[in-house]
């Protein structure tokens, strides 16, 4: 309950509105050019991935971007981003928005404006089978995280004696786990499941029921980009009311999918 109350407080703080400064009118630019440029992930299913043969993007985030573009009657250009590059790419105008499994935090809210929440998840671990059962078991261990994500910050806050070791990507972190350089890899539970399912040696590993955070994801725009920010929030609410949001959720997380989970948020 304490975790849920803390999360809800963060959501209210981070989605209370755009920043006070005026900012640019990206919405007008998108409409004029006829193209929405979205920063997404290209190798992070089920949120964003690319078919290398066709160049086609797919995923939960991708479906939301396509819905925004459809309402604006514009085309979409997907640009791959990483946790380290996405905010810089947004601020320098390379992309119009970020839809890349991005956790809302107070620190990030100083740099971008977040939309309403469109997914809630939590941080967990991949580790060798039988070694860990609850969060306390990870105290004093070394855990691999990806630089630019919130995983390291959360570990420091929730498990102060745990050492977070940064890696450039999840492949490097998982390689470190196999070599014994770290005792676990930690990130959002849905991303962990995707990584786990793709591991050729997954029978040696597991995702214990040890969750240390509740994380709200949002679409990010530049600070003060009021019209685009308002458009996204209005569209998200309309998608919830029409059932379109449920359709997207069920496509990626509904019954029978590899990432099956209940929908624990609603903006109707």
N, C-alpha and C positions, 0 to 999 in steps of 0.2 A: 504493500500500500504506500509506504514511504517513497519507493522508487517511482510509482505511478504519479503521486502528487508532485514530486520534483520534476518529472517529465512534463506534466501538464503546465506547471509554472513556467518552464522554459519555453514551451510552445507559445503561450500567451505573450511572453516577452519578445520572442523572436519574430512573431508574425503580426505584431500589433500595427504595422504600417511601414511605409517607406520612410527613409531618412528625411530630415528637415530640408536638406539642400535640394535645389531644384533639379540638377542632373540633366542629362540629354534626353531627347524624345526618340528612343530606339523604336518604339512602336510605329511612329510615322516613317522612319527610315525603312523598316521591314516592309511596310505597305507600299512605299514608293519603289523599292527595289524588286518586290515580289518574291523575296527569299528570306526565310528565317534560318539563321545560322546558329546551330545548337552544339554546345560542347557536351560530348557524351563519352562513355567508356566503350571500347571496342573488344574487350576480352574479359568481360565480367558478367557472365550470365547469372541470373536471368534478367539483369537490369539493362545490359547493353553488350552486344557482340556483333561481329561482322563476318559475313560469309566471304572468305578470301577469294573465292572463285568469281562470285557475282558482284562483290562490293556492296551487298545489301545488308543494312543494319536491322537488327531485331532485338526486342526486349521490352521490359516493363517501362523503362524511361523512354524508349523509342516510341512506344505507343502514345505516351502522353504528349511528346513533342509533335507527333503527327496529328493529334487531335487539336492542338493549339494552331498548327499551320492550316488545318482544314477549316477551322472557324475563320481564320484571316483570309482564306482563299489564296494562299501563297505556297510556293514550293519550300522544301526543306533541304538544307545542306548540313550534313552531320560532320563534325570535326572531332577527331579523337583527342581526349584530354587525359591527364593523370592527376592524382591528388596534389602533386607538387605544382603543376602548370595551370590548372583550371582557373584559379582566381586571377592570376596574371593575364591569362588570355581573355578573360572577361573585361578586366579593367583597361586593357590596351585596345579593345575594340575588335579583336580577332573573332570573337563569338558574341552573340546577342544575349545568350542565357546559358546557364549550366543545368543540365538534367543528367546527373552522373552519380546517383546513389550518394548524395552529399548530406551528411549529418548536420543539422542545425546546432550551432554552438554560439555562446555569447561573443567569443573572440571573432568568429567568422562574421557574425552580424555587424561587426564594426567595419567590415570590408565590403559586404554585399547586403542586399535586401532579399530575404527569403519569402517564398510564397507560403500559403497554407500547407500544412502537412499532407503529403500524399502517400506516405508509408511509415510504419513504425516497426522497429526491430530492436535488437539488443546485441551486446558484444559477448562472444563466447570464444571457445578455444578448440583447436585441433591438437591432439596429442596421441602418443602411443597408447594402445589399449591397456586398460586396467591400472593406469598410474594415478589418475585424478578422478575425484567424484564431485567435489564442491569447490567454490572459489577459494576457500582457505587453503586448499591443498596446493595452490599455485604460489603461495607466499614463499619468497626467497628463491624462486626459480628465475631462469632467464627465458623471456618470451619474445619471439620474433614478431615484429609489426612492420607495416609499410610506411615509409616516411611520407608525411603530408596528410595522413589520415588522423583521426582522433583517438585511435587505439592506444597509442603510447600515453597520451594525456590521461585517458580513463584508467589505465593500469596504475599510473602513478597516484591517482586520486583514490582509487578503490583498494589497491593492493600495494601500499607504499614500499614494501620490502622486495617486490618483484622488479627485476631489471628488464626494461624494454630495449630490445636491440633493433635498430632500424635497418631496413633493407629497401632496395630500389623498387621491388615488385614482389608479388606473392610467390612466384616461381622460386626466386632467390631465398625467400623466407622458408618455404617448404623444403628446399634443398638443405638448408641449415638444420632443419628439424631432423631430416634423415641422417645427417652427419653427426648429430648429437651436440651441435653447437648451441642449440636452444632446446628447451624441454616442451615447448608448445608454440603454436602460431595463433595469434588472436586478431579478430576483426568482427564485423557484423555477421550474425548467425546465418543469414541467407547466403551471403558471399562465401562463408565457410563451407556451407553445404555444396555449393557449386564447385568449389575447389576440391572438396573431398570426393565428390562423384567423379571428378576428372583424374584422380590420382590412380596410377597403374598399380600401386601397392596399398590401396586403401584398406585391405583386410587387416593390415597391421596397425591401423589408426582408428580413432573415433572422435566424436564431438560430445564430450561429457555434458551432462545437464548442469553446467556451471555458468550462469549468466551474471555479468557484473554491471550492466547498464541498460537503460531504455533509451533508444535513439530515434528521434523524429527526422525524417528526410524531407527536404524541400527543394524546389526549383529556385535557383539564384539569379538575380539580375544586378546590374550596377547600382550602387548607392544613389538614391534620389531619382531613379528611373521610374517615376510615379505611374505613368500611363501603362507601361508594359507590366509593371507590378500589379496594378489594379486589374488589367485584362486577364492575366494569368489566374489571379485569385477568383475572379468572377467565373472564368471558364471551369476551374476546378469544382466550384460549387455547383455549376450547371451540370457537370458530368456526374456528380454524386446524385443529384436529383433525377436525372434522366436514366440512371442505371448504367451509363457508359463506363463509369469508374469501376463498377462491379464486374462488368464484362472483361475489362483489362486485367483486373486482379485475378479473376478466375482463370483467365487464359494462362497466366504464369504461376499462380499459387493455389488454384482451385483443386478440387478432388481429382485424383488420378495423375496430377503433375508431379515431377520429381521434387518440387519445392513446396508441396502442399502444406498449408497453414491457414488458420482462421484469420479473417480480416478483423483486426482489433482497433479500428478507427473508422470514423464516419463524419462527414461534414454536412449532412443534410439538415 
